[in-house]
Amino acid sequence: MSSDAVTLTKLAGLLRSGVAMPKAIEIIGGIPINNPGLKYLLEVAVQSGASVASEIDVVADLCYQRENSLARIKVAYAGPKSSSRLVIWLPVLTMLIAQLAGFELIGEVNRQPALAISIVLGIALLVSARLVSSRLIKRAMPTESYSGYFLMAVALASGGGANLNKAQKIAFESHHNVFGHEPSKEELLAMAEITNLVETTGARVGDLLKSQARTMQRDILTANELSIERLSVRLMIPLGLAVLPAFICLAVIPLMASMFGPN
């Protein structure tokens, strides 16, 4: 299990064994200041009281699934990134290997200054491919998202005995204190819909909140995974349009000149 899930599971176990919330928080190492998502949920749990072990278990499961998905995304992200670097350096490596193998590429460039234009053009193409590829990779990099955490915080607060209005107030104020801004419009809209559903049907608010929080996190993670999948295709554009011509300019043309001499 990952760190957040382990921490929350330990906290739930301590609460079930009768340990008071402040003491349980102390045992797990206190509320972390460098992890805003976990800090937010733990602060709400402290305000909610000691009867939220089952809700914390759900949050732990949510964190576990989220971190597993992020790990898969990072592994998938590493592939296109490494491939891009390898392909970009391939023309340079080919040129160096040819030089070490006995082809006088450098000497041929000195004898035929026109080849310098080919070398400069090849380097320029590689630099442009590197810049474009880096930009594409950076845009596809997974970002931290705590979408759905506000709903989970409301579930924690309501599980501790607060009515729905008070639970929302606790979760809202803590969200502003920890993240420095209000919950997203998407979360507030989902909260309003759940509130209306509870008032009209009498459905269990905790179950609805947990289900919606899971859905929102899953949507974010799915979007990240799709972004990584599209990255592999998009990287073919700079690699095809720049690296292949660079290979010709840096390796093929100097090699041909070295093998056949000046025309």
Order of alpha helices (4+ residues) and beta strands (2+ residues): alpha-alpha-alpha-alpha-alpha-alpha-alpha-alpha-alpha-alpha-alpha-alpha
